Amino acid sequence: MRLVNKLELSGNLIACRLNPDGLGVSEFYLGEFVESSSFLVGNKGRWRRSVWDLGGVRREWKDGVVESLTVHGDSLHYSLSSGRGSLRGEVKPSQSGAELTEVEGGFAISSEGWTLALVTGGKLKVGGNSYEVSYDDGIEVAVAGGDSKALERARSLLGSGKDLESARREELSRSLQRVWNGHPLWDYCWYVILSNRVSVRHPVLRAPFTVPSKYTFRHQWLWDSSFHAVVLSLYDPDLAAQELENLLTSQRPDGRIPHEIFLSRAKCRDFWGVDDYSPPTTQPPVLAVAVERVLSEKWDDRFAKLALEALVSYDRWLERSRDEDGDSLYSYVHPLESGWDDSVRWDEVKRGEGMEPVEAVDLNSLVYKQRRVISWIARKLGEEELARRFEEKASATGRMVRTLMWDGERGLFYDLLPGHVKSRVKTPAAFMPLFAGLADVEQAEALVSHIFDPKEFWTHFPLPTVSADDPKYDPRGYWRGRSWVNLVWFTYKGLRYYGFREEASVLARRLVDTMGTTCRENYDSSTGEPMGAVDFGWSTLVLDVMRDEGMGQQAGRALKLASQ
């Protein structure tokens, strides 16, 4: 795989981006422990040619200078073939009080038990958390992250850039050869989901997991990892089950599964004001969807029992904590808990940092689905009474969604505001009952017409997060009009479930064609312009769509090989 003008590289915790405006490395991250927006920045300028491949990035400049960057594991190597000048940088540790210490030929900085070390053959000048590296005839810089031996490892990398590049190329080639087939979007998305994996020494994140983006979102989220597991199940069901392990083992005694698990305790404290690795919230209950997919690909009694116990406990927590009126409909109580952070859906009910409870269509569709999954697993494990009980619970929630949330005149499902007042904000959440399989046939037929209406949801990149005819619609607004691949995936699956195969294929083709060779967090719904985080994990859900549609050269053969 070769890409032109892609400047990002990631390893395990290290992720970086070459300076788009000149020489050097602009952005740099060691997980959530150390970060920089000007890591090794040189003179401004325009390069002549830039090529990214599995080994790294190579840029050629008009004056004949060649710039090379590679990252593997928690090591980085950067070099300039010639030239004279300097590179300036600054780093920010997650923990206040962490100091940059100058050592021979470089520096070291530690934060929350993690160390970042940089060494160079150039002349180094350090001041506070800033530094400058000057050079007379090219330069070589080596970086290592990890424990107290990081400095030793960094020094060993000087003169070994080609070795690091070869190690990166070999590891990625080995993991990707099972699924690559020549389709640009297919191949690139497999690179994204597999290279976003992380393994750390951590008191909570004990199992390897997948971050949403190593350049923006650098810890584990509940619904992100659930989507990641769906995709990974196509590659290796055991790897997909491992993706969910931290979520299951971090479940709280009361049954809540945390919203997110930070790498850095200091980052959680800064964002949530909580001295912990997780906040006191949850996220949309997509976990059961992921569990069902993993067990459908490969049944495992141990994992099934672990997941069943966690899902039952989680469901009980939802009953106690998110159903104030006891009507079998459940509420979001915080915008961030919904996953739809700044959505128009919450404008009427926001109260400071929180909001009034909203009985949301998507939440209740997922609770319905979760209960059906619990029933399925229980029956497979011979727990018939538990299976019947959760079938009844699912039916109760499904019945309430079909009756109280449905507007027959408009042919849509709506969120319920306090007092069971319909919201009237049209969003793709209305299509979640299709995914869950709880809509009746007439409701399903009515919903399809909205999906393909260009005045509502059939935009250039389909399914904007609020209908295009809403006065607050902003095609570039975060959850206020941009389009997200996960919402397209939910709707696509729902269309197939109800037998709208042709319509699902039309949606799939629009998704694949608009994404092109990108895998971004979200997209401008009116133009398809990629936006948000680079190499975003859940956007690889397009792989599941492509698999269903048989898209991509030899897609079926690739997945068959992956299972061998």
LUMVEXMAR-917437 format. One record per residue (C-alpha): z, y, x; residue number from 0. Coordinates in steps of 0.05 Angstrom, whole numbers. Example, Ala and Ser with C-alpha at 12.3 -4.5 7.8 and 13.67 -1.06 7.14 Angstrom:
2
+--------+--------+--------+-----+
!     up !  north !   east !   n !
+--------+--------+--------+-----+
!    156 !    -90 !    246 !   0 !
!    143 !    -21 !    273 !   1 !
+--------+--------+--------+-----+
***
This chain:
564
+--------+--------+--------+-----+
!     up !  north !   east !   n !
+--------+--------+--------+-----+
!      0 !      0 !      0 !   0 !
!    -20 !     68 !     26 !   1 !
!     -5 !    134 !     -9 !   2 !
!    -29 !    203 !     10 !   3 !
!     21 !    261 !     11 !   4 !
!     82 !    219 !     -8 !   5 !
!    138 !    246 !     35 !   6 !
!    199 !    206 !     11 !   7 !
!    230 !    146 !     47 !   8 !
!    293 !    107 !     31 !   9 !
!    332 !     50 !     62 !  10 !
!    399 !     25 !     37 !  11 !
!    441 !     88 !     29 !  12 !
!    398 !    133 !     72 !  13 !
!    343 !    170 !     35 !  14 !
!    302 !    229 !     59 !  15 !
!    241 !    272 !     48 !  16 !
!    197 !    304 !    100 !  17 !
!    195 !    379 !     97 !  18 !
!    136 !    397 !     50 !  19 !
!    132 !    467 !     79 !  20 !
!    132 !    452 !    153 !  21 !
!    158 !    407 !    208 !  22 !
!    218 !    363 !    201 !  23 !
!    261 !    329 !    149 !  24 !
!    284 !    374 !     93 !  25 !
!    326 !    331 !     45 !  26 !
!    373 !    277 !     71 !  27 !
!    426 !    234 !     36 !  28 !
!    475 !    181 !     58 !  29 !
!    490 !    158 !    -13 !  30 !
!    539 !    208 !    -42 !  31 !
!    578 !    216 !     22 !  32 !
!    534 !    263 !     63 !  33 !
!    476 !    306 !     40 !  34 !
!    431 !    361 !     65 !  35 !
!    374 !    404 !     38 !  36 !
!    355 !    425 !    109 !  37 !
!    369 !    366 !    154 !  38 !
!    319 !    377 !    211 !  39 !
!    276 !    436 !    192 !  40 !
!    225 !    465 !    239 !  41 !
!    171 !    519 !    237 !  42 !
!    132 !    529 !    172 !  43 !
!     61 !    503 !    171 !  44 !
!      9 !    460 !    137 !  45 !
!     -6 !    390 !    161 !  46 !
!    -76 !    362 !    165 !  47 !
!    -63 !    291 !    139 !  48 !
!     -4 !    251 !    114 !  49 !
!     -2 !    176 !    100 !  50 !
!     56 !    136 !     71 !  51 !
!     58 !     61 !     76 !  52 !
!    111 !      6 !     79 !  53 !
!    127 !     23 !    151 !  54 !
!    141 !     97 !    140 !  55 !
!    105 !    164 !    139 !  56 !
!     58 !    192 !    191 !  57 !
!     34 !    264 !    190 !  58 !
!    -20 !    295 !    234 !  59 !
!    -20 !    369 !    248 !  60 !
!    -78 !    414 !    267 !  61 !
!    -52 !    425 !    337 !  62 !
!    -54 !    350 !    351 !  63 !
!     21 !    338 !    340 !  64 !
!     37 !    272 !    305 !  65 !
!    101 !    268 !    265 !  66 !
!    130 !    199 !    248 !  67 !
!    188 !    180 !    202 !  68 !
!    216 !    111 !    186 !  69 !
!    279 !     87 !    151 !  70 !
!    308 !     17 !    148 !  71 !
!    376 !     -3 !    122 !  72 !
!    422 !     55 !    141 !  73 !
!    381 !     76 !    202 !  74 !
!    329 !    131 !    210 !  75 !
!    281 !    148 !    266 !  76 !
!    241 !    213 !    269 !  77 !
!    194 !    236 !    324 !  78 !
!    144 !    289 !    344 !  79 !
!     92 !    267 !    395 !  80 !
!     87 !    334 !    430 !  81 !
!    100 !    408 !    423 !  82 !
!    155 !    457 !    440 !  83 !
!    206 !    487 !    391 !  84 !
!    269 !    472 !    353 !  85 !
!    294 !    438 !    291 !  86 !
!    353 !    467 !    253 !  87 !
!    398 !    431 !    205 !  88 !
!    462 !    430 !    164 !  89 !
!    499 !    374 !    129 !  90 !
!    549 !    374 !     72 !  91 !
!    600 !    317 !     67 !  92 !
!    626 !    297 !     -1 !  93 !
!    699 !    305 !     20 !  94 !
!    726 !    373 !     38 !  95 !
!    757 !    376 !    107 !  96 !
!    708 !    328 !    139 !  97 !
!    684 !    357 !    205 !  98 !
!    622 !    349 !    246 !  99 !
!    642 !    328 !    317 ! 100 !
!    596 !    338 !    376 ! 101 !
!    587 !    279 !    422 ! 102 !
!    541 !    267 !    481 ! 103 !
!    470 !    278 !    457 ! 104 !
!    489 !    284 !    384 ! 105 !
!    543 !    289 !    331 ! 106 !
!    583 !    247 !    282 ! 107 !
!    612 !    265 !    214 ! 108 !
!    656 !    221 !    169 ! 109 !
!    670 !    224 !     95 ! 110 !
!    711 !    175 !     52 ! 111 !
!    707 !    122 !    106 ! 112 !
!    632 !    130 !    118 ! 113 !
!    604 !    157 !    183 ! 114 !
!    538 !    191 !    197 ! 115 !
!    516 !    195 !    269 ! 116 !
!    456 !    232 !    298 ! 117 !
!    432 !    229 !    370 ! 118 !
!    371 !    260 !    403 ! 119 !
!    336 !    267 !    469 ! 120 !
!    331 !    342 !    458 ! 121 !
!    382 !    396 !    471 ! 122 !
!    435 !    400 !    417 ! 123 !
!    477 !    460 !    397 ! 124 !
!    531 !    450 !    343 ! 125 !
!    570 !    500 !    302 ! 126 !
!    612 !    479 !    243 ! 127 !
!    568 !    434 !    199 ! 128 !
!    505 !    466 !    227 ! 129 !
!    464 !    447 !    288 ! 130 !
!    400 !    461 !    326 ! 131 !
!    358 !    414 !    367 ! 132 !
!    309 !    445 !    417 ! 133 !
!    254 !    408 !    453 ! 134 !
!    201 !    422 !    506 ! 135 !
!    151 !    364 !    499 ! 136 !
!    161 !    329 !    432 ! 137 !
!    226 !    300 !    407 ! 138 !
!    259 !    236 !    383 ! 139 !
!    318 !    236 !    334 ! 140 !
!    357 !    174 !    312 ! 141 !
!    407 !    171 !    255 ! 142 !
!    454 !    115 !    232 ! 143 !
!    503 !    111 !    175 ! 144 !
!    561 !     64 !    164 ! 145 !
!    627 !     50 !    197 ! 146 !
!    657 !     74 !    263 ! 147 !
!    601 !     38 !    302 ! 148 !
!    547 !     84 !    271 ! 149 !
!    543 !    125 !    335 ! 150 !
!    531 !     63 !    377 ! 151 !
!    476 !     40 !    330 ! 152 !
!    444 !    109 !    330 ! 153 !
!    440 !    109 !    406 ! 154 !
!    408 !     40 !    406 ! 155 !
!    352 !     67 !    362 ! 156 !
!    327 !    118 !    413 ! 157 !
!    263 !     90 !    441 ! 158 !
!    261 !     37 !    386 ! 159 !
!    224 !     73 !    330 ! 160 !
!    168 !     22 !    328 ! 161 !
!    219 !    -35 !    323 ! 162 !
!    252 !     -1 !    263 ! 163 !
!    185 !     11 !    231 ! 164 !
!    166 !    -63 !    240 ! 165 !
!    233 !    -86 !    210 ! 166 !
!    222 !    -41 !    149 ! 167 !
!    151 !    -65 !    140 ! 168 !
!    169 !   -138 !    147 ! 169 !
!    228 !   -135 !     98 ! 170 !
!    189 !    -97 !     44 ! 171 !
!    127 !   -141 !     52 ! 172 !
!    169 !   -204 !     45 ! 173 !
!    203 !   -180 !    -19 ! 174 !
!    140 !   -151 !    -50 ! 175 !
!     87 !   -202 !    -34 ! 176 !
!    109 !   -246 !    -92 ! 177 !
!     90 !   -193 !   -144 ! 178 !
!     37 !   -148 !   -114 ! 179 !
!    -33 !   -155 !   -142 ! 180 !
!    -73 !    -93 !   -125 ! 181 !
!    -61 !    -52 !   -189 ! 182 !
!    -34 !     15 !   -161 ! 183 !
!     18 !     29 !   -215 ! 184 !
!     41 !    -43 !   -217 ! 185 !
!     50 !    -48 !   -142 ! 186 !
!     83 !     20 !   -135 ! 187 !
!    133 !      7 !   -190 ! 188 !
!    153 !    -59 !   -158 ! 189 !
!    165 !    -21 !    -93 ! 190 !
!    209 !     29 !   -131 ! 191 !
!    254 !    -21 !   -168 ! 192 !
!    264 !    -66 !   -107 ! 193 !
!    274 !    -10 !    -56 ! 194 !
!    325 !     25 !   -101 ! 195 !
!    374 !    -32 !    -89 ! 196 !
!    439 !    -15 !    -53 ! 197 !
!    494 !    -56 !    -20 ! 198 !
!    559 !    -21 !      0 ! 199 !
!    631 !    -34 !     20 ! 200 !
!    666 !     -6 !    -42 ! 201 !
!    729 !    -21 !    -82 ! 202 !
!    691 !    -24 !   -148 ! 203 !
!    617 !    -32 !   -131 ! 204 !
!    627 !   -100 !   -100 ! 205 !
!    559 !   -130 !   -119 ! 206 !
!    492 !   -101 !    -98 ! 207 !
!    461 !    -57 !   -152 ! 208 !
!    402 !    -10 !   -165 ! 209 !
!    410 !     66 !   -164 ! 210 !
!    365 !    106 !   -211 ! 211 !
!    338 !    147 !   -152 ! 212 !
!    362 !    150 !    -81 ! 213 !
!    341 !    223 !    -78 ! 214 !
!    377 !    247 !   -140 ! 215 !
!    422 !    197 !   -176 ! 216 !
!    458 !    157 !   -123 ! 217 !
!    508 !    112 !   -159 ! 218 !
!    509 !     62 !   -216 ! 219 !
!    501 !     80 !   -290 ! 220 !
!    512 !     34 !   -349 ! 221 !
!    446 !     41 !   -386 ! 222 !
!    404 !     52 !   -324 ! 223 !
!    427 !    -14 !   -294 ! 224 !
!    414 !    -48 !   -361 ! 225 !
!    342 !    -25 !   -358 ! 226 !
!    338 !    -44 !   -285 ! 227 !
!    361 !   -114 !   -302 ! 228 !
!    306 !   -121 !   -355 ! 229 !
!    254 !   -107 !   -301 ! 230 !
!    288 !   -149 !   -248 ! 231 !
!    290 !   -209 !   -295 ! 232 !
!    215 !   -213 !   -287 ! 233 !
!    224 !   -219 !   -212 ! 234 !
!    287 !   -261 !   -206 ! 235 !
!    336 !   -273 !   -264 ! 236 !
!    393 !   -285 !   -214 ! 237 !
!    381 !   -217 !   -183 ! 238 !
!    380 !   -187 !   -253 ! 239 !
!    446 !   -219 !   -270 ! 240 !
!    476 !   -192 !   -205 ! 241 !
!    453 !   -122 !   -226 ! 242 !
!    501 !   -126 !   -286 ! 243 !
!    560 !   -155 !   -248 ! 244 !
!    594 !    -89 !   -229 ! 245 !
!    589 !    -66 !   -301 ! 246 !
!    623 !   -129 !   -327 ! 247 !
!    678 !   -131 !   -274 ! 248 !
!    694 !    -57 !   -280 ! 249 !
!    708 !    -63 !   -355 ! 250 !
!    773 !    -30 !   -373 ! 251 !
!    832 !    -68 !   -404 ! 252 !
!    818 !    -35 !   -471 ! 253 !
!    746 !    -61 !   -471 ! 254 !
!    709 !      2 !   -452 ! 255 !
!    652 !     -7 !   -402 ! 256 !
!    648 !     56 !   -360 ! 257 !
!    593 !    106 !   -366 ! 258 !
!    581 !    106 !   -291 ! 259 !
!    612 !     83 !   -225 ! 260 !
!    609 !    134 !   -169 ! 261 !
!    600 !    116 !    -96 ! 262 !
!    644 !    176 !    -78 ! 263 !
!    711 !    187 !   -112 ! 264 !
!    707 !    260 !    -91 ! 265 !
!    640 !    267 !   -129 ! 266 !
!    671 !    238 !   -192 ! 267 !
!    730 !    285 !   -186 ! 268 !
!    685 !    345 !   -177 ! 269 !
!    640 !    328 !   -236 ! 270 !
!    689 !    300 !   -287 ! 271 !
!    756 !    325 !   -262 ! 272 !
!    781 !    253 !   -258 ! 273 !
!    811 !    224 !   -195 ! 274 !
!    775 !    157 !   -203 ! 275 !
!    707 !    126 !   -192 ! 276 !
!    690 !    129 !   -267 ! 277 !
!    699 !    180 !   -323 ! 278 !
!    733 !    164 !   -390 ! 279 !
!    666 !    156 !   -427 ! 280 !
!    614 !    102 !   -439 ! 281 !
!    538 !    103 !   -449 ! 282 !
!    489 !     75 !   -500 ! 283 !
!    504 !      0 !   -506 ! 284 !
!    440 !    -27 !   -476 ! 285 !
!    479 !    -79 !   -437 ! 286 !
!    471 !   -132 !   -490 ! 287 !
!    395 !   -121 !   -489 ! 288 !
!    396 !   -135 !   -414 ! 289 !
!    441 !   -196 !   -421 ! 290 !
!    395 !   -225 !   -474 ! 291 !
!    334 !   -215 !   -429 ! 292 !
!    368 !   -246 !   -368 ! 293 !
!    392 !   -307 !   -407 ! 294 !
!    324 !   -315 !   -441 ! 295 !
!    290 !   -318 !   -373 ! 296 !
!    342 !   -366 !   -345 ! 297 !
!    402 !   -393 !   -383 ! 298 !
!    466 !   -397 !   -343 ! 299 !
!    531 !   -420 !   -375 ! 300 !
!    575 !   -383 !   -326 ! 301 !
!    540 !   -316 !   -335 ! 302 !
!    534 !   -327 !   -410 ! 303 !
!    609 !   -338 !   -417 ! 304 !
!    625 !   -277 !   -373 ! 305 !
!    577 !   -233 !   -412 ! 306 !
!    601 !   -258 !   -480 ! 307 !
!    674 !   -243 !   -465 ! 308 !
!    655 !   -173 !   -440 ! 309 !
!    609 !   -157 !   -499 ! 310 !
!    660 !   -180 !   -551 ! 311 !
!    714 !   -137 !   -519 ! 312 !
!    666 !    -78 !   -514 ! 313 !
!    647 !    -85 !   -587 ! 314 !
!    720 !    -84 !   -607 ! 315 !
!    731 !    -21 !   -566 ! 316 !
!    672 !     12 !   -603 ! 317 !
!    705 !     -7 !   -669 ! 318 !
!    771 !     24 !   -649 ! 319 !
!    745 !     85 !   -614 ! 320 !
!    678 !    105 !   -644 ! 321 !
!    684 !     91 !   -719 ! 322 !
!    733 !    143 !   -747 ! 323 !
!    716 !    131 !   -820 ! 324 !
!    712 !     55 !   -816 ! 325 !
!    643 !     51 !   -846 ! 326 !
!    612 !      5 !   -793 ! 327 !
!    572 !     64 !   -765 ! 328 !
!    590 !     88 !   -695 ! 329 !
!    590 !    156 !   -663 ! 330 !
!    574 !    191 !   -598 ! 331 !
!    630 !    239 !   -581 ! 332 !
!    602 !    272 !   -518 ! 333 !
!    530 !    294 !   -502 ! 334 !
!    531 !    258 !   -435 ! 335 !
!    557 !    194 !   -468 ! 336 !
!    494 !    192 !   -510 ! 337 !
!    448 !    192 !   -449 ! 338 !
!    409 !    247 !   -485 ! 339 !
!    447 !    301 !   -447 ! 340 !
!    421 !    368 !   -473 ! 341 !
!    383 !    342 !   -533 ! 342 !
!    367 !    386 !   -594 ! 343 !
!    404 !    331 !   -632 ! 344 !
!    471 !    359 !   -609 ! 345 !
!    458 !    434 !   -619 ! 346 !
!    494 !    438 !   -686 ! 347 !
!    555 !    398 !   -664 ! 348 !
!    569 !    421 !   -592 ! 349 !
!    640 !    445 !   -582 ! 350 !
!    652 !    469 !   -511 ! 351 !
!    641 !    410 !   -464 ! 352 !
!    644 !    359 !   -520 ! 353 !
!    618 !    354 !   -591 ! 354 !
!    637 !    332 !   -660 ! 355 !
!    624 !    258 !   -673 ! 356 !
!    552 !    241 !   -692 ! 357 !
!    535 !    175 !   -723 ! 358 !
!    470 !    166 !   -684 ! 359 !
!    410 !    124 !   -703 ! 360 !
!    399 !     97 !   -632 ! 361 !
!    473 !     81 !   -621 ! 362 !
!    479 !     42 !   -686 ! 363 !
!    413 !      6 !   -675 ! 364 !
!    439 !    -17 !   -607 ! 365 !
!    507 !    -37 !   -637 ! 366 !
!    468 !    -79 !   -688 ! 367 !
!    428 !   -110 !   -632 ! 368 !
!    490 !   -122 !   -590 ! 369 !
!    522 !   -160 !   -647 ! 370 !
!    460 !   -203 !   -657 ! 371 !
!    461 !   -219 !   -583 ! 372 !
!    535 !   -237 !   -585 ! 373 !
!    521 !   -283 !   -643 ! 374 !
!    463 !   -316 !   -606 ! 375 !
!    503 !   -328 !   -543 ! 376 !
!    563 !   -353 !   -582 ! 377 !
!    521 !   -403 !   -620 ! 378 !
!    488 !   -427 !   -556 ! 379 !
!    558 !   -439 !   -527 ! 380 !
!    581 !   -476 !   -589 ! 381 !
!    626 !   -421 !   -616 ! 382 !
!    600 !   -423 !   -688 ! 383 !
!    657 !   -384 !   -720 ! 384 !
!    648 !   -326 !   -671 ! 385 !
!    573 !   -328 !   -683 ! 386 !
!    581 !   -322 !   -759 ! 387 !
!    631 !   -266 !   -752 ! 388 !
!    584 !   -224 !   -710 ! 389 !
!    525 !   -239 !   -755 ! 390 !
!    566 !   -208 !   -812 ! 391 !
!    585 !   -148 !   -769 ! 392 !
!    512 !   -138 !   -750 ! 393 !
!    491 !   -142 !   -823 ! 394 !
!    543 !    -90 !   -843 ! 395 !
!    518 !    -40 !   -791 ! 396 !
!    445 !    -55 !   -806 ! 397 !
!    456 !    -44 !   -881 ! 398 !
!    489 !     24 !   -869 ! 399 !
!    432 !     46 !   -822 ! 400 !
!    379 !     26 !   -873 ! 401 !
!    413 !     62 !   -931 ! 402 !
!    451 !    122 !   -905 ! 403 !
!    406 !    142 !   -846 ! 404 !
!    339 !    131 !   -880 ! 405 !
!    302 !    189 !   -914 ! 406 !
!    250 !    158 !   -959 ! 407 !
!    216 !    223 !   -974 ! 408 !
!    203 !    239 !   -900 ! 409 !
!    197 !    166 !   -878 ! 410 !
!    245 !    172 !   -820 ! 411 !
!    315 !    153 !   -797 ! 412 !
!    362 !    211 !   -781 ! 413 !
!    428 !    218 !   -746 ! 414 !
!    488 !    232 !   -790 ! 415 !
!    530 !    294 !   -776 ! 416 !
!    603 !    297 !   -799 ! 417 !
!    608 !    283 !   -874 ! 418 !
!    546 !    238 !   -871 ! 419 !
!    500 !    299 !   -873 ! 420 !
!    430 !    281 !   -846 ! 421 !
!    412 !    319 !   -783 ! 422 !
!    338 !    332 !   -798 ! 423 !
!    322 !    335 !   -723 ! 424 !
!    263 !    288 !   -713 ! 425 !
!    268 !    248 !   -648 ! 426 !
!    244 !    180 !   -621 ! 427 !
!    314 !    155 !   -638 ! 428 !
!    284 !    146 !   -707 ! 429 !
!    243 !     87 !   -680 ! 430 !
!    302 !     49 !   -651 ! 431 !
!    311 !      8 !   -716 ! 432 !
!    243 !    -22 !   -700 ! 433 !
!    268 !    -44 !   -632 ! 434 !
!    332 !    -73 !   -662 ! 435 !
!    294 !   -107 !   -718 ! 436 !
!    337 !    -78 !   -773 ! 437 !
!    286 !    -36 !   -811 ! 438 !
!    254 !    -66 !   -873 ! 439 !
!    179 !    -74 !   -876 ! 440 !
!    166 !    -10 !   -916 ! 441 !
!    209 !     30 !   -868 ! 442 !
!    172 !      1 !   -809 ! 443 !
!    104 !     19 !   -838 ! 444 !
!    127 !     90 !   -852 ! 445 !
!    152 !     99 !   -781 ! 446 !
!     86 !     79 !   -749 ! 447 !
!     50 !    138 !   -780 ! 448 !
!     99 !    186 !   -745 ! 449 !
!     90 !    153 !   -677 ! 450 !
!     15 !    167 !   -677 ! 451 !
!     16 !    236 !   -709 ! 452 !
!     -7 !    287 !   -656 ! 453 !
!     34 !    341 !   -691 ! 454 !
!     98 !    300 !   -680 ! 455 !
!    102 !    245 !   -627 ! 456 !
!     31 !    229 !   -605 ! 457 !
!     30 !    280 !   -549 ! 458 !
!     -8 !    274 !   -483 ! 459 !
!     50 !    234 !   -456 ! 460 !
!     75 !    203 !   -521 ! 461 !
!    143 !    206 !   -554 ! 462 !
!    173 !    273 !   -533 ! 463 !
!    248 !    275 !   -541 ! 464 !
!    241 !    321 !   -601 ! 465 !
!    181 !    324 !   -648 ! 466 !
!    126 !    372 !   -625 ! 467 !
!    131 !    409 !   -692 ! 468 !
!    204 !    426 !   -681 ! 469 !
!    215 !    500 !   -667 ! 470 !
!    258 !    481 !   -607 ! 471 !
!    207 !    434 !   -577 ! 472 !
!    196 !    449 !   -503 ! 473 !
!    148 !    400 !   -468 ! 474 !
!    184 !    414 !   -402 ! 475 !
!    255 !    415 !   -430 ! 476 !
!    299 !    360 !   -402 ! 477 !
!    318 !    322 !   -466 ! 478 !
!    287 !    377 !   -508 ! 479 !
!    214 !    356 !   -505 ! 480 !
!    199 !    318 !   -441 ! 481 !
!    178 !    245 !   -448 ! 482 !
!    216 !    186 !   -419 ! 483 !
!    190 !    116 !   -405 ! 484 !
!    251 !     81 !   -434 ! 485 !
!    239 !    112 !   -503 ! 486 !
!    166 !     89 !   -500 ! 487 !
!    189 !     19 !   -480 ! 488 !
!    238 !     14 !   -539 ! 489 !
!    183 !     37 !   -587 ! 490 !
!    130 !     -9 !   -557 ! 491 !
!    176 !    -69 !   -564 ! 492 !
!    192 !    -49 !   -636 ! 493 !
!    119 !    -45 !   -654 ! 494 !
!    107 !   -115 !   -626 ! 495 !
!    168 !   -143 !   -663 ! 496 !
!    140 !   -119 !   -730 ! 497 !
!     70 !   -146 !   -716 ! 498 !
!     37 !    -79 !   -700 ! 499 !
!      4 !   -109 !   -639 ! 500 !
!    -58 !    -65 !   -639 ! 501 !
!    -15 !     -2 !   -645 ! 502 !
!     30 !    -27 !   -589 ! 503 !
!    -30 !    -37 !   -544 ! 504 !
!    -54 !     34 !   -558 ! 505 !
!     15 !     61 !   -539 ! 506 !
!     16 !     17 !   -476 ! 507 !
!    -53 !     41 !   -453 ! 508 !
!    -32 !    114 !   -462 ! 509 !
!     32 !    102 !   -422 ! 510 !
!     -3 !     68 !   -364 ! 511 !
!    -61 !    116 !   -361 ! 512 !
!    -15 !    177 !   -363 ! 513 !
!     33 !    151 !   -310 ! 514 !
!    -25 !    138 !   -262 ! 515 !
!      7 !    121 !   -196 ! 516 !
!     73 !    157 !   -208 ! 517 !
!    143 !    132 !   -225 ! 518 !
!    182 !    194 !   -241 ! 519 !
!    245 !    207 !   -283 ! 520 !
!    207 !    240 !   -340 ! 521 !
!    141 !    276 !   -356 ! 522 !
!    116 !    340 !   -388 ! 523 !
!     97 !    313 !   -457 ! 524 !
!     40 !    363 !   -467 ! 525 !
!      5 !    353 !   -400 ! 526 !
!     34 !    288 !   -370 ! 527 !
!     57 !    325 !   -307 ! 528 !
!    109 !    282 !   -271 ! 529 !
!    178 !    315 !   -270 ! 530 !
!    249 !    301 !   -250 ! 531 !
!    274 !    251 !   -199 ! 532 !
!    225 !    215 !   -153 ! 533 !
!    220 !    138 !   -153 ! 534 !
!    261 !    132 !   -217 ! 535 !
!    287 !     63 !   -234 ! 536 !
!    281 !     56 !   -309 ! 537 !
!    210 !     83 !   -309 ! 538 !
!    191 !     15 !   -279 ! 539 !
!    200 !    -11 !   -350 ! 540 !
!    125 !      1 !   -352 ! 541 !
!    121 !    -65 !   -314 ! 542 !
!    148 !   -102 !   -374 ! 543 !
!     97 !    -68 !   -418 ! 544 !
!     41 !    -86 !   -370 ! 545 !
!     65 !   -157 !   -367 ! 546 !
!     62 !   -163 !   -444 ! 547 !
!     -7 !   -132 !   -446 ! 548 !
!    -35 !   -172 !   -388 ! 549 !
!    -52 !   -107 !   -354 ! 550 !
!    -65 !   -103 !   -280 ! 551 !
!   -108 !   -149 !   -238 ! 552 !
!    -77 !   -219 !   -239 ! 553 !
!    -11 !   -193 !   -269 ! 554 !
!      4 !   -260 !   -301 ! 555 !
!     -8 !   -297 !   -236 ! 556 !
!     38 !   -250 !   -198 ! 557 !
!     96 !   -262 !   -245 ! 558 !
!     84 !   -336 !   -243 ! 559 !
!     90 !   -334 !   -168 ! 560 !
!    153 !   -292 !   -174 ! 561 !
!    188 !   -347 !   -213 ! 562 !
!    172 !   -402 !   -163 ! 563 !
+--------+--------+--------+-----+
***
